[in-house]
Amino acid sequence: MEKPVMTAAEAARQLRHPEGDAGVKMGVQMNKSNRLLYEMTLDFLSLHQGDVVLEIGMGNGHFVKELFEEEPSIHYTGLDFSDCMVEEAIQANEVLIANGNAAFYCATAEKMPVADEHFNKVFGVNVLYFWDHPEETLAEIRRVLRLGGDLVLAFRSKATMQLLPFVDQGFTLYDIEMAEKLFQQNGFKVTDVITSIEPEKLAADGSKLVQLENICMRGVKI
């Protein structure tokens, strides 16, 4: 087994807000760690022709091209509050940006630089844990999402996330019931929930092998 490359506190900090060379490396590691969860989310999104899509916390933008492979006609916006991740995402998706198909912004999810009711689909993979004020974030998502539009959040279950050595460093963990309640109390009707168990793999900080439960939840703005 590989030795941990950083402490639990360092891993938690870089997962929340990647910075510098270590942040770039963590972005690459997150691509590996999130691969199965992102594929699950992409299927769950059910992209259609002309969808206007916002991804919150797209990291280094590694998976953006896969959305366009699924449905080439979408209009995509990526948002992240890490400068280095936005820079990496722009470099990785120069052609999509040049063609006017994609745009990337460095901003928080509580204050997005986009117009009201601009998107019909909003999603985020492994970002829910880091929302310090989820009610404010969901209110902002409601602002930019059209009536009847979908919010899809993908996350790992509280029970399996607790196996990781760094989640006591500022993570808020959710089970399905907690997430459903959060959606329902903030203007979203939960319409679909799917789960899967991943094969055993190395934790993001390289410290141990873990087996995680993936959850995808869809809420419709009402």
VOBA-1610 file (N, C-alpha, C; in pm, whole numbers, padded with zeros to 5 digits, always signed):
BEGIN
Met+00085-00120+00000Met+00000+00000+00000Met+00088+00125+00000Glu+00048+00228-00077Glu+00124+00352-00081Glu+00115+00423+00053Lys+00221+00496+00088Lys+00220+00575+00209Lys+00138+00703+00185Pro+00071+00756+00291Pro-00003+00880+00275Pro+00090+00992+00227Val+00041+01072+00134Val+00123+01181+00080Val+00102+01310+00156Met+00003+01318+00243Met-00022+01437+00322Met-00100+01398+00447Thr-00100+01486+00546Thr-00175+01460+00668Thr-00324+01468+00641Ala-00404+01418+00738Ala-00549+01423+00723Ala-00597+01567+00710Ala-00540+01656+00790Ala-00580+01797+00784Ala-00544+01859+00650Glu-00427+01827+00598Glu-00385+01880+00468Glu-00475+01826+00357Ala-00506+01697+00364Ala-00594+01637+00262Ala-00732+01703+00264Ala-00788+01723+00383Ala-00919+01787+00395Ala-00917+01928+00339Arg-00811+02002+00369Arg-00800+02139+00320Arg-00790+02145+00168Gln-00712+02055+00111Gln-00695+02054-00034Gln-00820+02001-00106Leu-00892+01909-00044Leu-01016+01862-00104Leu-01122+01972-00107Arg-01126+02052-00001Arg-01221+02164+00006Arg-01183+02276-00089His-01054+02312-00089His-01008+02428-00165His-00867+02403-00216Pro-00853+02335-00329Pro-00719+02305-00381Pro-00638+02432-00407Glu-00512+02428-00364Glu-00424+02543-00381Glu-00284+02496-00419Gly-00218+02573-00507Gly-00078+02549-00540Gly-00054+02416-00606Asp+00073+02372-00604Asp+00111+02246-00666Asp+00040+02127-00601Ala+00026+02134-00468Ala-00043+02025-00398Ala-00190+02018-00440Gly-00249+02134-00465Gly-00387+02138-00511Gly-00403+02078-00650Val-00308+02107-00738Val-00311+02050-00872Val-00302+01897-00864Lys-00212+01848-00779Lys-00198+01703-00761Lys-00326+01643-00702Met-00387+01714-00608Met-00511+01665-00549Met-00621+01660-00654Gly-00623+01756-00746Gly-00721+01754-00854Gly-00710+01628-00937Val-00587+01588-00967Val-00565+01464-01043Val-00613+01343-00963Gln-00584+01344-00833Gln-00627+01234-00748Gln-00780+01228-00738Met-00843+01344-00732Met-00989+01347-00725Met-01051+01291-00853Asn-00986+01314-00968Asn-01036+01255-01092Asn-01044+01103-01080Lys-00940+01045-01021Lys-00937+00900-01004Lys-01040+00855-00901Ser-01045+00926-00789Ser-01135+00889-00680Ser-01282+00903-00720Asn-01310+01004-00803Asn-01449+01035-00838Asn-01497+00969-00967Arg-01411+00894-01033Arg-01444+00840-01165Arg-01578+00766-01167Leu-01598+00668-01080Leu-01721+00589-01083Leu-01842+00673-01041Leu-01823+00762-00944Leu-01933+00847-00901Leu-01972+00945-01011Tyr-01873+00996-01085Tyr-01904+01089-01193Tyr-01976+01016-01307Glu-01932+00895-01340Glu-02000+00819-01445Glu-02145+00791-01405Met-02166+00759-01279Met-02301+00735-01228Met-02385+00862-01240Thr-02325+00976-01207Thr-02395+01104-01214Thr-02429+01141-01358Leu-02336+01118-01448Leu-02360+01150-01589Leu-02479+01072-01643Asp-02489+00945-01611Asp-02605+00865-01652Asp-02734+00920-01589Phe-02724+00958-01463Phe-02840+01004-01387Phe-02889+01140-01437Leu-02798+01224-01488Leu-02835+01357-01537Leu-02933+01350-01654Ser-02918+01246-01736Ser-03005+01228-01852Ser-03008+01354-01939Leu-02892+01386-01996Leu-02879+01507-02076Leu-02962+01498-02204His-03020+01613-02242His-03100+01621-02363His-03053+01737-02449Gln-03095+01735-02573Gln-03054+01838-02668Gln-03087+01978-02614Gly-02986+02065-02617Gly-03005+02204-02578Gly-03006+02231-02430Asp-02981+02132-02345Asp-02976+02155-02201Asp-02874+02264-02167Val-02910+02348-02071Val-02820+02453-02022Val-02780+02411-01881Val-02654+02372-01866Val-02608+02295-01750Val-02505+02373-01670Leu-02522+02372-01539Leu-02423+02429-01446Leu-02367+02317-01360Glu-02234+02309-01353Glu-02169+02219-01259Glu-02103+02301-01150Ile-02137+02271-01026Ile-02077+02338-00911Ile-01962+02253-00861Gly-01841+02311-00858Gly-01724+02239-00811Gly-01671+02141-00913Met-01644+02190-01035Met-01600+02100-01142Met-01454+02062-01130Gly-01380+02122-01031Gly-01239+02088-01016Gly-01159+02127-01138Asn-01073+02038-01184Asn-00988+02071-01299Asn-01055+02046-01434Gly-01183+02020-01434Gly-01258+02009-01559Gly-01230+01884-01639His-01174+01784-01574His-01133+01662-01644His-01250+01590-01712Phe-01369+01596-01649Phe-01483+01519-01698Phe-01575+01597-01792Val-01545+01724-01816Val-01637+01808-01894Val-01658+01752-02034Lys-01551+01708-02098Lys-01563+01656-02234Lys-01659+01537-02241Glu-01671+01463-02132Glu-01759+01346-02132Glu-01906+01386-02136Leu-01939+01503-02081Leu-02076+01552-02093Leu-02110+01580-02238Phe-02014+01639-02311Phe-02038+01671-02452Phe-02037+01545-02540Glu-01964+01443-02498Glu-01972+01316-02569Glu-02111+01254-02554Glu-02171+01277-02438Glu-02306+01226-02412Glu-02410+01305-02491Glu-02395+01439-02495Glu-02490+01525-02567Glu-02417+01651-02615Pro-02375+01653-02743Pro-02291+01761-02796Pro-02358+01898-02797Ser-02490+01905-02787Ser-02560+02032-02804Ser-02578+02110-02673Ile-02530+02060-02561Ile-02551+02129-02434Ile-02469+02259-02428His-02513+02347-02341His-02437+02466-02305His-02394+02448-02159Tyr-02264+02453-02134Tyr-02209+02414-02004Tyr-02140+02533-01936Thr-02165+02546-01807Thr-02092+02641-01723Thr-02036+02566-01603Gly-01907+02586-01576Gly-01844+02527-01459Gly-01807+02634-01359Leu-01829+02605-01232Leu-01804+02700-01124Leu-01720+02634-01016Asp-01615+02702-00973Asp-01533+02651-00863Asp-01472+02771-00792Phe-01451+02761-00661Phe-01392+02874-00592Phe-01241+02859-00569Ser-01182+02762-00637Ser-01037+02744-00635Ser-00977+02802-00762Asp-00892+02903-00748Asp-00827+02965-00865Asp-00754+02862-00949Cys-00676+02775-00883Cys-00593+02683-00960Cys-00677+02579-01033Met-00792+02539-00976Met-00878+02445-01045Met-00943+02510-01167Val-00984+02634-01155Val-01044+02704-01269Val-00941+02720-01380Glu-00819+02754-01345Glu-00712+02767-01445Glu-00689+02633-01516Glu-00684+02525-01439Glu-00666+02393-01499Glu-00783+02357-01590Ala-00905+02388-01547Ala-01023+02355-01626Ala-01025+02433-01758Ile-00985+02559-01753Ile-00981+02640-01875Ile-00879+02583-01973Gln-00763+02547-01924Gln-00660+02489-02010Gln-00705+02357-02071Ala-00778+02277-01993Ala-00819+02145-02039Ala-00935+02150-02139Asn-01004+02264-02144Asn-01125+02272-02227Asn-01123+02394-02320Glu-01003+02427-02371Glu-00987+02546-02454Glu-01075+02542-02579Val-01088+02426-02641Val-01165+02417-02765Val-01313+02442-02737Leu-01367+02383-02632Leu-01508+02404-02598Leu-01534+02551-02566Ile-01440+02616-02498Ile-01455+02758-02466Ile-01450+02842-02593Ala-01354+02814-02679Ala-01338+02890-02804Ala-01461+02878-02892Asn-01526+02762-02888Asn-01646+02740-02969Asn-01772+02796-02905Gly-01759+02850-02785Gly-01874+02908-02717Gly-01965+02806-02650Asn-01916+02685-02633Asn-01996+02579-02571Asn-01981+02570-02419Ala-01871+02626-02368Ala-01843+02612-02225Ala-01783+02741-02171Ala-01808+02766-02043Ala-01750+02880-01972Ala-01719+02838-01830Phe-01617+02898-01772Phe-01575+02863-01636Phe-01558+02991-01554Tyr-01603+02985-01428Tyr-01595+03100-01339Tyr-01536+03059-01205Cys-01458+03150-01149Cys-01409+03133-01013Cys-01500+03212-00921Ala-01581+03142-00845Ala-01678+03207-00757Ala-01731+03102-00659Thr-01795+03150-00554Thr-01858+03059-00458Thr-01998+03024-00504Ala-02049+02913-00454Ala-02184+02870-00490Ala-02289+02957-00422Glu-02250+03037-00323Glu-02343+03126-00255Glu-02364+03257-00331Lys-02276+03285-00428Lys-02287+03409-00505Lys-02234+03383-00646Met-02322+03337-00734Met-02282+03297-00868Met-02297+03413-00967Pro-02199+03431-01055Pro-02203+03540-01152Pro-02284+03504-01276Val-02407+03459-01255Val-02493+03418-01367Val-02634+03472-01344Ala-02711+03482-01453Ala-02843+03542-01449Ala-02946+03451-01382Asp-03055+03510-01338Asp-03167+03435-01281Asp-03222+03336-01383Glu-03260+03218-01334Glu-03329+03116-01412Glu-03261+03089-01546His-03129+03081-01543His-03052+03061-01666His-03039+02912-01703Phe-03036+02825-01602Phe-03007+02683-01625Phe-03132+02597-01608Asn-03134+02485-01681Asn-03240+02388-01655Asn-03187+02264-01582Lys-03052+02256-01568Lys-02993+02148-01489Lys-02871+02202-01414Val-02865+02171-01286Val-02751+02205-01201Val-02707+02078-01131Phe-02576+02055-01128Phe-02529+01935-01056Phe-02396+01961-00990Gly-02365+01874-00893Gly-02237+01879-00824Gly-02200+01741-00774Val-02073+01707-00788Val-02022+01576-00745Val-01927+01597-00627Asn-01962+01539-00513Asn-01879+01547-00393Asn-01851+01690-00348Val-01955+01774-00353Val-01941+01912-00305Val-02030+01940-00183Leu-02132+01861-00163Leu-02230+01889-00057Leu-02165+01899+00080Tyr-02062+01818+00105Tyr-01997+01816+00237Tyr-01939+01952+00276Phe-01907+02035+00176Phe-01831+02158+00201Phe-01920+02282+00208Trp-02050+02264+00197Trp-02140+02379+00205Trp-02163+02415+00351Asp-02096+02520+00397Asp-02108+02561+00538Asp-02247+02611+00570His-02313+02671+00472His-02449+02723+00489His-02535+02671+00373Pro-02574+02544+00379Pro-02643+02482+00265Pro-02772+02551+00226Glu-02841+02612+00322Glu-02965+02682+00289Glu-02937+02800+00196Glu-02826+02872+00222Glu-02790+02984+00136Glu-02750+02935-00004Thr-02675+02826-00007Thr-02634+02770-00137Thr-02753+02725-00217Leu-02847+02656-00153Leu-02965+02608-00224Leu-03055+02723-00269Ala-03060+02830-00191Ala-03136+02948-00233Ala-03075+03009-00359Glu-02943+03012-00367Glu-02876+03065-00485Glu-02896+02972-00605Ile-02894+02841-00581Ile-02922+02746-00689Ile-03064+02766-00741Arg-03158+02787-00651Arg-03297+02815-00693Arg-03304+02941-00779Arg-03223+03039-00746Arg-03225+03164-00823Arg-03183+03141-00968Val-03079+03060-00989Val-03025+03043-01124Val-03091+02929-01201Leu-03175+02850-01133Leu-03240+02734-01194Leu-03383+02768-01235Arg-03422+02722-01352Arg-03558+02745-01400Arg-03660+02664-01319Leu-03782+02713-01314Leu-03890+02639-01249Leu-03904+02503-01315Gly-03907+02398-01237Gly-03915+02263-01290Gly-03780+02205-01329Gly-03673+02285-01313Gly-03539+02236-01345Gly-03486+02140-01241Asp-03384+02064-01280Asp-03329+01958-01196Asp-03204+02003-01122Leu-03196+01968-00995Leu-03073+01974-00918Leu-03031+01831-00886Val-02912+01793-00930Val-02860+01659-00903Val-02733+01673-00820Leu-02735+01611-00703Leu-02616+01609-00617Leu-02572+01464-00597Ala-02442+01442-00614Ala-02382+01310-00594Ala-02287+01318-00476Phe-02298+01222-00386Phe-02216+01224-00265Phe-02202+01082-00213Arg-02111+01066-00118Arg-02093+00936-00053Arg-02170+00934+00079Ser-02220+00818+00115Ser-02302+00807+00235Ser-02221+00836+00361Lys-02291+00889+00459Lys-02228+00920+00588Lys-02161+00797+00648Ala-02228+00684+00641Ala-02175+00562+00704Ala-02041+00521+00646Thr-02025+00536+00513Thr-01899+00494+00453Thr-01796+00608+00452Met-01840+00732+00444Met-01745+00844+00452Met-01675+00848+00587Gln-01744+00801+00690Gln-01685+00800+00824Gln-01563+00708+00834Leu-01544+00622+00735Leu-01427+00534+00732Leu-01301+00610+00692Leu-01317+00728+00631Leu-01203+00804+00582Leu-01138+00882+00695Pro-01005+00894+00694Pro-00935+00955+00807Pro-00942+01107+00813Phe-00991+01173+00709Phe-00985+01319+00705Phe-01120+01387+00717Val-01230+01311+00730Val-01362+01374+00723Val-01403+01444+00853Asp-01323+01430+00959Asp-01352+01506+01081Asp-01289+01644+01075Gln-01233+01679+00958Gln-01168+01807+00940Gln-01255+01900+00855Gly-01377+01926+00902Gly-01460+02025+00834Gly-01559+01971+00733Phe-01579+01840+00727Phe-01679+01781+00638Phe-01813+01772+00711Thr-01923+01798+00641Thr-02057+01769+00692Thr-02110+01650+00613Leu-02135+01541+00682Leu-02171+01415+00616Leu-02323+01397+00614Tyr-02371+01329+00510Tyr-02514+01312+00489Tyr-02548+01166+00459Asp-02661+01122+00512Asp-02723+01001+00462Asp-02840+01042+00373Ile-02910+00945+00314Ile-03017+00978+00221Ile-03126+01060+00289Glu-03166+01019+00409Glu-03274+01089+00479Glu-03237+01235+00508Met-03114+01259+00550Met-03070+01396+00579Met-03070+01481+00452Ala-03021+01425+00342Ala-03015+01500+00218Ala-03155+01529+00164Glu-03243+01430+00173Glu-03381+01451+00128Glu-03447+01564+00207Lys-03425+01565+00335Lys-03483+01670+00420Lys-03429+01806+00380Leu-03300+01813+00352Leu-03239+01939+00310Leu-03302+01989+00180Phe-03318+01900+00084Phe-03383+01937-00042Phe-03525+01990-00016Gln-03602+01911+00057Gln-03744+01942+00075Gln-03767+02071+00153Gln-03678+02102+00243Gln-03692+02224+00323Gln-03645+02349+00250Asn-03590+02329+00130Asn-03535+02443+00057Asn-03585+02452-00087Gly-03709+02407-00107Gly-03777+02433-00233Gly-03755+02333-00344Phe-03714+02210-00309Phe-03692+02107-00411Phe-03771+01981-00375Lys-03838+01924-00475Lys-03908+01797-00457Lys-03817+01684-00503Val-03784+01593-00413Val-03697+01480-00447Val-03777+01381-00531Thr-03726+01352-00651Thr-03797+01263-00743Thr-03726+01131-00766Asp-03594+01128-00749Asp-03518+01005-00775Asp-03397+00999-00683Val-03367+00878-00637Val-03245+00851-00561Val-03192+00716-00605Ile-03064+00711-00640Ile-03002+00582-00672Ile-02874+00567-00590Thr-02835+00443-00565Thr-02714+00416-00487Thr-02634+00304-00554Ser-02506+00299-00519Ser-02421+00189-00563Ser-02304+00177-00467Ile-02245+00060-00460Ile-02128+00035-00377Ile-02006+00021-00468Glu-01903+00100-00441Glu-01782+00095-00522Glu-01693-00020-00479Pro-01610-00069-00568Pro-01507-00164-00528Pro-01411-00098-00428Glu-01343-00179-00351Glu-01247-00127-00254Glu-01135-00052-00327Lys-01095+00063-00270Lys-00990+00143-00333Lys-00919+00225-00227Leu-00810+00290-00268Leu-00728+00371-00179Leu-00797+00504-00154Ala-00801+00548-00029Ala-00856+00678+00006Ala-00776+00789-00061Ala-00838+00908-00074Ala-00777+01019-00148Ala-00643+01062-00090Asp-00624+01044+00041Asp-00496+01083+00102Asp-00394+00970+00099Gly-00430+00856+00041Gly-00337+00745+00028Gly-00315+00665+00155Ser-00401+00683+00256Ser-00373+00625+00387Ser-00428+00484+00408Lys-00538+00449+00339Lys-00601+00320+00367Lys-00694+00283+00253Leu-00731+00153+00250Leu-00829+00106+00154Leu-00969+00122+00213Val-01063+00168+00130Val-01200+00190+00175Val-01297+00142+00068Gln-01420+00117+00109Gln-01527+00081+00016Gln-01642+00178+00042Leu-01677+00259-00058Leu-01769+00370-00040Leu-01903+00344-00108Glu-02009+00396-00047Glu-02142+00391-00107Glu-02170+00524-00177Asn-02201+00518-00306Asn-02232+00636-00385Asn-02383+00661-00386Ile-02420+00788-00378Ile-02561+00828-00380Ile-02578+00940-00482Cys-02678+00929-00568Cys-02719+01038-00657Cys-02864+01072-00624Met-02890+01202-00602Met-03023+01248-00566Met-03066+01359-00660Arg-03189+01347-00712Arg-03244+01448-00800Arg-03357+01523-00729Gly-03350+01655-00730Gly-03459+01739-00680Gly-03505+01832-00789Val-03636+01853-00798Val-03694+01943-00897Val-03735+02071-00827Lys-03700+02185-00886Lys-03737+02315-00828Lys-03888+02333-00839Ile-03951+02361-00724Ile-04096+02379-00720Ile-04131+02520-00673
//
